[in-house]
Amino acid sequence: MKAITAISFSELQSNISLPSFTKPAVSKEQLVQYAQASGDLNPLHTDDNFAKSIGLDGVIAHGMLIMGFLGQYVQEIAGTESVVHQFNMRFGAMTKPGDVITCGGFVKQLMEIDGQPAVALELFAEKAPGERVGTGSAVLVCSNPLN
């Protein structure tokens, strides 16, 4: 996994691009493990023959697994200087075993929440440049505005 470079809350300025975060290739084993952990045992995610019987090339990843990747990315950006106040994601293209997911985004705006400095982020997860498997947003609130 390619980790992001630490970024200080004070460095977050409107319209700057955030460092990217790349996960290892999605594997079939990972999909089975996620299915068991999440309780979503739909064979669409674990059984190639079933997936092919409904017109797909093979299994696809759970959308919530990709949301987890994007959530991990947001938490990495938040680090120890801020807390995630809000986070959401919309699903996009299907993710298949072998896809490498890269998360990224930019600072949409600076603001305040209850008198604390905050930033609104626009986010994406993609399996190839421009091929987005998810888009979303988050709000981070500075946990220690004196630093």
JOCOR-V57078 format. One record per residue. RES is the residue in three letters. SS is DSSP state (a for helix, b for strand, c for the rest). OMEGA is omega in whole degrees, 0 to 359 (* if undefined). BURIAL is I if it has 24 or more other C-alpha atoms within 12 Angstrom, else O. Layout:
# JOCOR-V57078
res:RES ss:SS omega:OMEGA burial:BURIAL
res:RES ss:SS omega:OMEGA burial:BURIAL
This chain:
# JOCOR-V57078
res:MET ss:c omega:177 burial:O
res:LYS ss:b omega:181 burial:O
res:ALA ss:c omega:177 burial:O
res:ILE ss:c omega:175 burial:O
res:THR ss:c omega:180 burial:O
res:ALA ss:c omega:179 burial:O
res:ILE ss:c omega:181 burial:I
res:SER ss:c omega:178 burial:O
res:PHE ss:a omega:182 burial:I
res:SER ss:a omega:178 burial:O
res:GLU ss:a omega:183 burial:O
res:LEU ss:c omega:181 burial:I
res:GLN ss:c omega:181 burial:O
res:SER ss:c omega:174 burial:O
res:ASN ss:c omega:175 burial:O
res:ILE ss:c omega:174 burial:O
res:SER ss:b omega:178 burial:O
res:LEU ss:c omega:176 burial:I
res:PRO ss:c omega:181 burial:I
res:SER ss:c omega:184 burial:I
res:PHE ss:b omega:184 burial:I
res:THR ss:b omega:178 burial:I
res:LYS ss:c omega:173 burial:I
res:PRO ss:c omega:179 burial:O
res:ALA ss:c omega:176 burial:I
res:VAL ss:c omega:180 burial:I
res:SER ss:c omega:176 burial:I
res:LYS ss:a omega:178 burial:I
res:GLU ss:a omega:178 burial:O
res:GLN ss:a omega:180 burial:I
res:LEU ss:a omega:177 burial:I
res:VAL ss:a omega:179 burial:I
res:GLN ss:a omega:179 burial:O
res:TYR ss:a omega:179 burial:I
res:ALA ss:a omega:180 burial:I
res:GLN ss:a omega:182 burial:O
res:ALA ss:a omega:185 burial:O
res:SER ss:a omega:185 burial:O
res:GLY ss:c omega:177 burial:O
res:ASP ss:c omega:186 burial:O
res:LEU ss:c omega:177 burial:O
res:ASN ss:c omega:182 burial:O
res:PRO ss:a omega:175 burial:I
res:LEU ss:a omega:183 burial:I
res:HIS ss:a omega:187 burial:I
res:THR ss:c omega:187 burial:I
res:ASP ss:c omega:181 burial:I
res:ASP ss:a omega:181 burial:I
res:ASN ss:a omega:177 burial:O
res:PHE ss:a omega:181 burial:O
res:ALA ss:a omega:179 burial:O
res:LYS ss:a omega:180 burial:O
res:SER ss:a omega:178 burial:O
res:ILE ss:c omega:171 burial:O
res:GLY ss:c omega:177 burial:O
res:LEU ss:c omega:178 burial:O
res:ASP ss:c omega:183 burial:O
res:GLY ss:c omega:184 burial:I
res:VAL ss:c omega:175 burial:I
res:ILE ss:c omega:180 burial:I
res:ALA ss:c omega:172 burial:I
res:HIS ss:c omega:175 burial:I
res:GLY ss:a omega:181 burial:I
res:MET ss:a omega:174 burial:I
res:LEU ss:a omega:179 burial:I
res:ILE ss:a omega:176 burial:I
res:MET ss:a omega:176 burial:I
res:GLY ss:a omega:177 burial:I
res:PHE ss:a omega:181 burial:I
res:LEU ss:a omega:176 burial:I
res:GLY ss:a omega:176 burial:I
res:GLN ss:a omega:179 burial:I
res:TYR ss:a omega:180 burial:I
res:VAL ss:a omega:179 burial:I
res:GLN ss:a omega:176 burial:I
res:GLU ss:a omega:178 burial:I
res:ILE ss:a omega:181 burial:I
res:ALA ss:a omega:180 burial:I
res:GLY ss:c omega:181 burial:O
res:THR ss:c omega:184 burial:O
res:GLU ss:c omega:181 burial:I
res:SER ss:b omega:178 burial:I
res:VAL ss:b omega:178 burial:I
res:VAL ss:b omega:182 burial:I
res:HIS ss:b omega:182 burial:I
res:GLN ss:b omega:179 burial:O
res:PHE ss:b omega:174 burial:I
res:ASN ss:b omega:180 burial:I
res:MET ss:b omega:171 burial:I
res:ARG ss:b omega:180 burial:O
res:PHE ss:b omega:179 burial:I
res:GLY ss:c omega:181 burial:O
res:ALA ss:c omega:179 burial:I
res:MET ss:c omega:176 burial:I
res:THR ss:c omega:182 burial:I
res:LYS ss:c omega:174 burial:I
res:PRO ss:c omega:182 burial:I
res:GLY ss:c omega:178 burial:O
res:ASP ss:c omega:176 burial:I
res:VAL ss:c omega:184 burial:I
res:ILE ss:c omega:175 burial:I
res:THR ss:b omega:178 burial:I
res:CYS ss:b omega:179 burial:I
res:GLY ss:b omega:179 burial:I
res:GLY ss:b omega:178 burial:I
res:PHE ss:b omega:177 burial:I
res:VAL ss:b omega:180 burial:I
res:LYS ss:b omega:180 burial:I
res:GLN ss:b omega:172 burial:O
res:LEU ss:b omega:181 burial:I
res:MET ss:b omega:174 burial:O
res:GLU ss:b omega:173 burial:O
res:ILE ss:b omega:183 burial:O
res:ASP ss:c omega:177 burial:O
res:GLY ss:c omega:180 burial:O
res:GLN ss:b omega:175 burial:O
res:PRO ss:b omega:181 burial:I
res:ALA ss:b omega:176 burial:I
res:VAL ss:b omega:173 burial:I
res:ALA ss:b omega:181 burial:I
res:LEU ss:b omega:168 burial:I
res:GLU ss:b omega:190 burial:I
res:LEU ss:b omega:173 burial:I
res:PHE ss:b omega:170 burial:I
res:ALA ss:b omega:182 burial:I
res:GLU ss:b omega:178 burial:I
res:LYS ss:b omega:173 burial:I
res:ALA ss:b omega:180 burial:O
res:PRO ss:c omega:179 burial:O
res:GLY ss:c omega:180 burial:O
res:GLU ss:b omega:188 burial:O
res:ARG ss:b omega:176 burial:I
res:VAL ss:b omega:176 burial:I
res:GLY ss:b omega:173 burial:I
res:THR ss:b omega:181 burial:I
res:GLY ss:b omega:179 burial:I
res:SER ss:b omega:178 burial:I
res:ALA ss:b omega:172 burial:I
res:VAL ss:b omega:175 burial:I
res:LEU ss:b omega:177 burial:I
res:VAL ss:b omega:180 burial:I
res:CYS ss:b omega:182 burial:I
res:SER ss:c omega:179 burial:I
res:ASN ss:c omega:186 burial:O
res:PRO ss:c omega:179 burial:O
res:LEU ss:c omega:179 burial:O
res:ASN ss:c omega:* burial:O
